[in-house]
């Protein structure tokens, strides 16, 4: 899935640093997903709430933060409409909340400035709430705008991979798993706790099992944990 409007995430975790690894894990998982309907999303995120207009509410870091995203399944794209703390979420209408005020059609050209970027986001946001049919003129325009925005965001707002231990903990949280549930992938329970407490590195076998059994993106698991990166 193509995750759009990611700038808002970077700004948010700069303000709330404890959300950074959780949001990076969420982005990595969604980018590696291929959803065709809401049931696919619920299979992966059991506590997610399905709203109107193909919107989904994701709980992040327990229930501390919430992401409201619109999903264009036929275009394999996700647009971040809102992120905030629980109290902020309670103050908005998740079915209508928008980052941008109104749609402004733009001439199709490479996105070079922040003004170009904001104009493209406004138009894309409207397409997510009224998803066009692929292959139609509007569908083609939507697809081209998605590509332009993705290229701009990759250059201007890159998001690196989450810490592997944090990626595991995020998947445990989203799937309601305990340390015992990781035994088939990691080994004895004491070994599971060693991994979670950063006392033991992941082996290739563990990485493969965690990826295959739990769907954790492999690229996150092979990244050196933050305690080694800081060494």
MARGU-34359 format. One record per residue (C-alpha): x, y, z; residue number from 1. Coordinates in steps of 0.05 Angstrom, whole numbers, plus 5000, padded with zeros to 4 digits. Layout:
BEGIN
r xx=X; yy=Y; zz=Z; resi=NUM
...
END
This chain:
BEGIN
r xx=5000; yy=5000; zz=5000; resi=1
r xx=5023; yy=5070; zz=4984; resi=2
r xx=5020; yy=5114; zz=5047; resi=3
r xx=5005; yy=5187; zz=5029; resi=4
r xx=5009; yy=5252; zz=5070; resi=5
r xx=5065; yy=5225; zz=5115; resi=6
r xx=5092; yy=5294; zz=5133; resi=7
r xx=5040; yy=5298; zz=5188; resi=8
r xx=5070; yy=5236; zz=5221; resi=9
r xx=5140; yy=5265; zz=5225; resi=10
r xx=5113; yy=5330; zz=5254; resi=11
r xx=5073; yy=5290; zz=5305; resi=12
r xx=5130; yy=5247; zz=5332; resi=13
r xx=5175; yy=5307; zz=5337; resi=14
r xx=5123; yy=5333; zz=5386; resi=15
r xx=5109; yy=5265; zz=5418; resi=16
r xx=5175; yy=5225; zz=5414; resi=17
r xx=5144; yy=5164; zz=5448; resi=18
r xx=5101; yy=5154; zz=5386; resi=19
r xx=5158; yy=5151; zz=5336; resi=20
r xx=5175; yy=5077; zz=5335; resi=21
r xx=5102; yy=5057; zz=5337; resi=22
r xx=5086; yy=5102; zz=5277; resi=23
r xx=5146; yy=5078; zz=5239; resi=24
r xx=5124; yy=5006; zz=5251; resi=25
r xx=5054; yy=5022; zz=5228; resi=26
r xx=5079; yy=5056; zz=5164; resi=27
r xx=5125; yy=4997; zz=5149; resi=28
r xx=5070; yy=4946; zz=5159; resi=29
r xx=5020; yy=4985; zz=5116; resi=30
r xx=5071; yy=4995; zz=5061; resi=31
r xx=5082; yy=4920; zz=5059; resi=32
r xx=5008; yy=4904; zz=5059; resi=33
r xx=4962; yy=4891; zz=5000; resi=34
r xx=4890; yy=4902; zz=5021; resi=35
r xx=4830; yy=4894; zz=4976; resi=36
r xx=4775; yy=4906; zz=5027; resi=37
r xx=4762; yy=4927; zz=5099; resi=38
r xx=4763; yy=4855; zz=5124; resi=39
r xx=4837; yy=4850; zz=5104; resi=40
r xx=4852; yy=4911; zz=5148; resi=41
r xx=4813; yy=4882; zz=5207; resi=42
r xx=4851; yy=4817; zz=5201; resi=43
r xx=4916; yy=4854; zz=5213; resi=44
r xx=4891; yy=4906; zz=5262; resi=45
r xx=4837; yy=4875; zz=5304; resi=46
r xx=4825; yy=4939; zz=5344; resi=47
r xx=4817; yy=4983; zz=5283; resi=48
r xx=4749; yy=5016; zz=5273; resi=49
r xx=4717; yy=5017; zz=5204; resi=50
r xx=4681; yy=5082; zz=5188; resi=51
r xx=4644; yy=5111; zz=5128; resi=52
r xx=4679; yy=5135; zz=5064; resi=53
r xx=4729; yy=5077; zz=5069; resi=54
r xx=4760; yy=5108; zz=5131; resi=55
r xx=4795; yy=5068; zz=5185; resi=56
r xx=4816; yy=5088; zz=5255; resi=57
r xx=4881; yy=5055; zz=5280; resi=58
r xx=4900; yy=5053; zz=5353; resi=59
r xx=4974; yy=5069; zz=5363; resi=60
r xx=5015; yy=5056; zz=5426; resi=61
r xx=4958; yy=5021; zz=5462; resi=62
r xx=4904; yy=5073; zz=5458; resi=63
r xx=4948; yy=5134; zz=5469; resi=64
r xx=4944; yy=5158; zz=5397; resi=65
r xx=4898; yy=5148; zz=5339; resi=66
r xx=4908; yy=5152; zz=5264; resi=67
r xx=4849; yy=5165; zz=5218; resi=68
r xx=4863; yy=5142; zz=5148; resi=69
r xx=4823; yy=5136; zz=5084; resi=70
r xx=4837; yy=5075; zz=5041; resi=71
r xx=4830; yy=5072; zz=4965; resi=72
r xx=4832; yy=4996; zz=4957; resi=73
r xx=4830; yy=4995; zz=4881; resi=74
r xx=4891; yy=5041; zz=4879; resi=75
r xx=4927; yy=5008; zz=4938; resi=76
r xx=4935; yy=5074; zz=4974; resi=77
r xx=4924; yy=5101; zz=5044; resi=78
r xx=4916; yy=5175; zz=5061; resi=79
r xx=4928; yy=5200; zz=5132; resi=80
r xx=4871; yy=5246; zz=5149; resi=81
r xx=4887; yy=5257; zz=5223; resi=82
r xx=4934; yy=5237; zz=5279; resi=83
r xx=4926; yy=5258; zz=5351; resi=84
r xx=4921; yy=5238; zz=5423; resi=85
r xx=4858; yy=5204; zz=5448; resi=86
r xx=4830; yy=5270; zz=5476; resi=87
r xx=4842; yy=5305; zz=5409; resi=88
r xx=4809; yy=5248; zz=5372; resi=89
r xx=4747; yy=5254; zz=5416; resi=90
r xx=4741; yy=5327; zz=5395; resi=91
r xx=4737; yy=5313; zz=5320; resi=92
r xx=4689; yy=5278; zz=5272; resi=93
r xx=4732; yy=5222; zz=5244; resi=94
r xx=4685; yy=5212; zz=5186; resi=95
r xx=4696; yy=5283; zz=5159; resi=96
r xx=4762; yy=5308; zz=5188; resi=97
r xx=4810; yy=5335; zz=5135; resi=98
r xx=4882; yy=5359; zz=5136; resi=99
r xx=4867; yy=5407; zz=5080; resi=100
r xx=4809; yy=5455; zz=5075; resi=101
r xx=4782; yy=5445; zz=5005; resi=102
r xx=4799; yy=5414; zz=4938; resi=103
r xx=4838; yy=5455; zz=4888; resi=104
r xx=4852; yy=5422; zz=4821; resi=105
r xx=4924; yy=5430; zz=4800; resi=106
r xx=4958; yy=5427; zz=4732; resi=107
r xx=4995; yy=5361; zz=4727; resi=108
r xx=5070; yy=5373; zz=4734; resi=109
r xx=5127; yy=5351; zz=4780; resi=110
r xx=5118; yy=5374; zz=4851; resi=111
r xx=5175; yy=5421; zz=4867; resi=112
r xx=5149; yy=5466; zz=4923; resi=113
r xx=5110; yy=5460; zz=4987; resi=114
r xx=5054; yy=5499; zz=4953; resi=115
r xx=5051; yy=5447; zz=4897; resi=116
r xx=5051; yy=5392; zz=4950; resi=117
r xx=4994; yy=5423; zz=4990; resi=118
r xx=4952; yy=5433; zz=4927; resi=119
r xx=4963; yy=5361; zz=4906; resi=120
r xx=4944; yy=5336; zz=4976; resi=121
r xx=4879; yy=5375; zz=4974; resi=122
r xx=4858; yy=5343; zz=4909; resi=123
r xx=4881; yy=5274; zz=4928; resi=124
r xx=4844; yy=5278; zz=4995; resi=125
r xx=4778; yy=5289; zz=4957; resi=126
r xx=4792; yy=5229; zz=4913; resi=127
r xx=4800; yy=5184; zz=4974; resi=128
r xx=4731; yy=5202; zz=4998; resi=129
r xx=4701; yy=5193; zz=4929; resi=130
r xx=4745; yy=5140; zz=4898; resi=131
r xx=4744; yy=5143; zz=4822; resi=132
r xx=4740; yy=5082; zz=4777; resi=133
r xx=4809; yy=5058; zz=4753; resi=134
r xx=4820; yy=5071; zz=4679; resi=135
r xx=4773; yy=5131; zz=4676; resi=136
r xx=4800; yy=5202; zz=4666; resi=137
r xx=4791; yy=5217; zz=4740; resi=138
r xx=4821; yy=5150; zz=4759; resi=139
r xx=4882; yy=5164; zz=4716; resi=140
r xx=4889; yy=5234; zz=4746; resi=141
r xx=4885; yy=5205; zz=4816; resi=142
r xx=4938; yy=5153; zz=4800; resi=143
r xx=4986; yy=5205; zz=4771; resi=144
r xx=4977; yy=5251; zz=4830; resi=145
r xx=4991; yy=5193; zz=4878; resi=146
r xx=5056; yy=5179; zz=4842; resi=147
r xx=5077; yy=5252; zz=4843; resi=148
r xx=5063; yy=5260; zz=4917; resi=149
r xx=5098; yy=5195; zz=4934; resi=150
r xx=5161; yy=5216; zz=4897; resi=151
r xx=5161; yy=5284; zz=4932; resi=152
r xx=5149; yy=5255; zz=5001; resi=153
r xx=5203; yy=5202; zz=4993; resi=154
r xx=5253; yy=5258; zz=4980; resi=155
r xx=5228; yy=5310; zz=5029; resi=156
r xx=5200; yy=5268; zz=5087; resi=157
r xx=5236; yy=5200; zz=5087; resi=158
r xx=5215; yy=5152; zz=5142; resi=159
r xx=5266; yy=5100; zz=5161; resi=160
r xx=5250; yy=5031; zz=5188; resi=161
r xx=5229; yy=5019; zz=5260; resi=162
r xx=5275; yy=4986; zz=5310; resi=163
r xx=5266; yy=4910; zz=5303; resi=164
r xx=5247; yy=4900; zz=5376; resi=165
r xx=5197; yy=4956; zz=5372; resi=166
r xx=5169; yy=4926; zz=5308; resi=167
r xx=5158; yy=4860; zz=5345; resi=168
r xx=5125; yy=4896; zz=5404; resi=169
r xx=5080; yy=4935; zz=5357; resi=170
r xx=5056; yy=4871; zz=5323; resi=171
r xx=5044; yy=4839; zz=5391; resi=172
r xx=5002; yy=4900; zz=5412; resi=173
r xx=4961; yy=4901; zz=5348; resi=174
r xx=4948; yy=4826; zz=5348; resi=175
r xx=4937; yy=4819; zz=5423; resi=176
r xx=4997; yy=4772; zz=5431; resi=177
r xx=5036; yy=4754; zz=5493; resi=178
r xx=5108; yy=4732; zz=5501; resi=179
r xx=5084; yy=4659; zz=5501; resi=180
r xx=5055; yy=4669; zz=5431; resi=181
r xx=5126; yy=4683; zz=5405; resi=182
r xx=5154; yy=4617; zz=5429; resi=183
r xx=5141; yy=4581; zz=5363; resi=184
r xx=5180; yy=4634; zz=5326; resi=185
r xx=5236; yy=4650; zz=5376; resi=186
r xx=5243; yy=4589; zz=5421; resi=187
r xx=5238; yy=4580; zz=5496; resi=188
r xx=5202; yy=4633; zz=5536; resi=189
r xx=5265; yy=4658; zz=5570; resi=190
r xx=5295; yy=4669; zz=5500; resi=191
r xx=5234; yy=4709; zz=5480; resi=192
r xx=5245; yy=4756; zz=5540; resi=193
r xx=5319; yy=4761; zz=5523; resi=194
r xx=5299; yy=4785; zz=5453; resi=195
r xx=5247; yy=4834; zz=5479; resi=196
r xx=5296; yy=4861; zz=5531; resi=197
r xx=5352; yy=4868; zz=5479; resi=198
r xx=5396; yy=4816; zz=5514; resi=199
r xx=5401; yy=4771; zz=5453; resi=200
r xx=5402; yy=4787; zz=5378; resi=201
r xx=5352; yy=4758; zz=5329; resi=202
r xx=5378; yy=4699; zz=5288; resi=203
r xx=5361; yy=4689; zz=5214; resi=204
r xx=5314; yy=4632; zz=5234; resi=205
r xx=5278; yy=4677; zz=5283; resi=206
r xx=5272; yy=4732; zz=5231; resi=207
r xx=5243; yy=4684; zz=5180; resi=208
r xx=5193; yy=4655; zz=5230; resi=209
r xx=5171; yy=4723; zz=5255; resi=210
r xx=5161; yy=4747; zz=5184; resi=211
r xx=5126; yy=4684; zz=5160; resi=212
r xx=5083; yy=4671; zz=5222; resi=213
r xx=5066; yy=4742; zz=5245; resi=214
r xx=5074; yy=4782; zz=5181; resi=215
r xx=5127; yy=4829; zz=5209; resi=216
r xx=5164; yy=4860; zz=5150; resi=217
r xx=5231; yy=4825; zz=5143; resi=218
r xx=5269; yy=4890; zz=5128; resi=219
r xx=5250; yy=4916; zz=5197; resi=220
r xx=5275; yy=4853; zz=5231; resi=221
r xx=5343; yy=4852; zz=5198; resi=222
r xx=5358; yy=4924; zz=5217; resi=223
r xx=5407; yy=4931; zz=5275; resi=224
r xx=5370; yy=4947; zz=5340; resi=225
r xx=5377; yy=5017; zz=5367; resi=226
r xx=5423; yy=4995; zz=5424; resi=227
r xx=5474; yy=4970; zz=5373; resi=228
r xx=5465; yy=5031; zz=5328; resi=229
r xx=5481; yy=5076; zz=5388; resi=230
r xx=5542; yy=5035; zz=5408; resi=231
END
